[in-house]
Amino acid sequence: MTNAITARRGLTGTQLKLLALFLMVLDHIHYFFGFTGLIPDAFSMLGRLSAPLFLFCTVEGFAHTHDRARYFRRIWAISAGMGLVLFLMMYAGVGVRPDGFFPQNAIFMNFVILIPILQGIDWLRQRRIGRGLAAVLLPLLWPLLFMVLYQLSTAGPAAWATDSLLALIAYTLLPAWLLIMDGGIFFILIGIALYLFRQCRPLQWMAFVVLTVLFDFVRIVAVLGGSEGFAISQMFTDYYEWFGVFAVVPMMLYNGRRGRGLKRLFYVFYPAHIYLLYALSWGLYLILN
């Protein structure tokens, strides 16, 4: 009876996603309209909780879905489409705001890399060693191969075409974590930890907190600590990515239930709101300038 009551009182997966969505919109309002000087930094600070919550929900979604292939294809399709738009903006200047700004939101690219790794972990647990190692290592090593191939290109038009093709592949078909501005290798490693420890929630929460603080606080302090003028107080005003650690609170309230789902809302809303806010910011920029 106690467990049932606790489950009812907690937050479902859908409710966690709605919370993450709300915080994401706050963050992106700051991201797209920050040039006006009118959007408080608090919007972005609260938004730091969004990506970890979506990461947590993706791990749970992968664990519970009845069709992992279809789950992956949906995420890959959104990632590839947005990656193509990002590539065209970066390499062809298509749709770039007059001040040179363009959205580099690519959180779905992280999930496209993460999901095969999680499947590989399950294969390794099933002692399907070859398939498991391939699924785990290839998504992690592909960016390194990409860099080697990119560096091997010689100067001239042919090199530009080769580099552009490699970049197109790395932004669409086979996302490379080193190109992701909205996440990256540390974000993916946290996702792996969330999956490895999901059978023991306290360990999962602890792993999330420790890795987030290590990657987004300790690492940044170590890198910037020797810089002239750096003060630890800046970790609370300028370098606040580590605020995402507080996403552990709603994670702890998760009751293990899926909720209403609303998967179409989440799949459609992310790219739709990115490009809508971008278009609105472009119009406002023209008005102000």
N, C-alpha and C positions, 0 to 999 in steps of 0.2 A: 504493500500500500504506500509506504514512504517513497519508494522509487517512482511509482506512478505519479504521485503528487509532484515530486521534484521534476519529472519529465514535463508535466503540464506547465509548471511554472517557469521553466527555462525558455530560451529563445530557440526557435526552429531555424533551420538553414535558410529558409526564405526570409525570415525576419533579420537574420544577420546580413544577408545580401542587401536588403532594403536599407539597413543602417549604413552599410559600406557605400551604397549608391548615393545616399544623401551626403555623406562626408566627401565623397568623390566630387560631387557637383560643387560643393563649397570650395574644394581645392582647385578645381578647374576654373571657377569664376575668378579666383585670384590669379591663376596661371594666364588666362586669356586677357583679363582686364587690369592686370597689375600696372600696366603702363599709364593708367589714368591717375595713379596715386590715391585712389579713393577706396580701394579694397583693403581691408585690414589683414595683416599677416596672420591673424588668428584663423582666418579661413583656411590657409594653407597648413597651419599647425594642426588643426583638427583633421584636415585631409590626410595627414600622415598615417592615420589609422585605417584608411580605406584599403590601400593595396594589401596590407597583411590580412585583412578580413577576407578580401576576395581570394587571396592565396589559400587561406584556411578553408574557405567554401569550395574551392576547386579541388583540393585534396579530398575533402569529404565527398564531393560529387563523384570523383573518380572512384572512390572506395565503394560507393553505394550504387552506382549506375548499373543497369542490367545489360547495357550495350556500350562497352568501352570504345569500340571502334567508331560508332556514331558520335559518341561524346567528343572524341578527339577530332573527328572530321568537322564538326560544327565550330569548334574553337580554332582549328587550323584555317577554315574558310574565312573567318573574320580577321584572323591575324594576317593571312596572305593579302586580303583585300586592302586592309589598312597599311600593310607594308608596301604595297604597290603605290599607294597614294604618297606615302612618305618618301619612297624612292624617287618618284617624279618631282616632288618638291625639292629634294636635296640635289639631284643630278640634272634636272632640267629646269628648275626654277618655276615649275607650274604651280600656280595658286599661292605663291608666297606673298605675304603681306608687304606693303611698300617699305616698311621699316626693316625688312629682312626676316621677320619672325614667321615661323610656321610650327604647327603642332608636331611634337615628337612622341606622342603617346603611343606606346606599343606594349601594353601589359599582356596582351594575348600572346605575344611572341614568347614571353616567359613560360606560359602554360603549354605552348606547343613543344617546347624543349623539355619541360618538366614531366609531362604525362608519359612519354616513352620511357623515361628513367624510372618512374614509379612502376610501370608495367615490367620493366627489367628486374626491379627489386622483387616483384612477385615471382617472376620466372626463376630467379636465383633461389628463392625460398623453396620452390618446387624442384630444385636441383636440375633445372634446365640451364646449365652453366653457359654454354656457348651463346644461346639466344639472349640470356639474361645479361651477360657481359656486353654484348653488342648493343643492346638497348640502353644500357647505362652509360657506356663509354662513348659511343659515337656522337650523341648530342653534345657531350662535353668537349670532345676533341675536334669536332668539325670546325669550330671557329679558329683553332690553331692552324689547321690545314688551310683555311681561308686566308689567313694572314701570310702563310708561306707562299701560296699561289699569287696573292696580291703583290707581295714584295718581289716575286720573280719576274713580273711584267717589266718589259723594257719601255723606254720612252717612245713617244710617237702616237699617231692615231690608233694604230693597232692595239697598243697598250691601254689606251683610254677605253676602247671598245671592250677589251678583255676585263678590265677593272670594273666597268659598268655592269657587265654581265654577271661577274662574281657578286657584286653588291646586290644586284637584282635578285639573285638566287638567295643570298643571305638575308634579305629583307622579306622574302615571300615564301619560296618553296621550302627552304631549309634555314630557318632563323638561326642566327649566330648570336650567342649571348653577349659577345664583346661589342656588338653594335647597338645594343638596347640601352637607351637613355632612361627608360621608364622601368627600372628593375635591373636585371643583369645576373651575374654569377652568384653574388651573395644572396640575392632574393631567391634564386633557384635552390641554393643549398639549404636555406631555411625551409623551403617547401619540402625538400627531401627529409629533413629532420621531423617536420610535422607528420609526415607519412610514417616514418620509421617508429615513432613513439605514440601513434594514435591509439594503440590498444591500452596505453596507460596515460590517461589525461594529465595527471600531475607532472609526469616526466615530459610530456609534450609541451605543456605550458612553460616548464622550466627551460627546455631546450630553446623554445622560441625567444624567451626573455634573454637568455645568455647569449645566443647568437646575434640577436638584434643589437644588444648593447656592444658586443664585441665588434661587429661589422660597422655599425653606424655611429658609435660613440668612441670607443677605444681606438679603432683604426683611424678615424678622422683626427682625433687629438694627436695620435702618433705622427701622422703626416704633417699636420699644421703646427704642431707644438714648437718647432724650431723657427717658424716664420716670424718675422719682425712684426710686432703689434698684435699678435694673436693673444687672446685672453680666453680662459675657460668659459667665461660668461657668454661668449659668442656661440657656444653650443646650445644656448637657450634662446638666441635671437637670430642667428644667421644659419647655423648648421644644425637644424632641428629635425633632420630626417629620422633620428633615433626616437622621436616622439611616437613613432609607430609601435614602440614596445607596449604602449598602453592599450593596444588592441587585444592584449591578453585578457583584459577584463570581460569584454563581450564573448571572447572565446570560452572563458570559464563558465559563462551562462548558457552555452550551447547545450541543448537537451538531447541531441542525437536524432531528432526528427527532421524530416525533409521539409515539412510545411506544404504550402500550396504550390510550390515550384516556381511558377511564373517565369519559366526559362526563356520564353520568347521575349518577354519584357527586357530581361538582362542582356540577351544576345543583341537585340536591336538597339537598346537604349545607349549602350556604350559608344559605338561609332556615330550614332545619330546626334547625340548631345555634343560630342567632340567637334563635329563639323558645323553644327548649328552655332555653338558658342564662338567658334573661329570666325564664321561669317559675320556674326554680330560684332565681334571685336574689330574686324576689318572695316565694317561700316562706321563704327564709332571712331576709329582711328582717322578715317577720311574726314569725318565731320570736325574733329578736333584739330586737324592739321590742314 
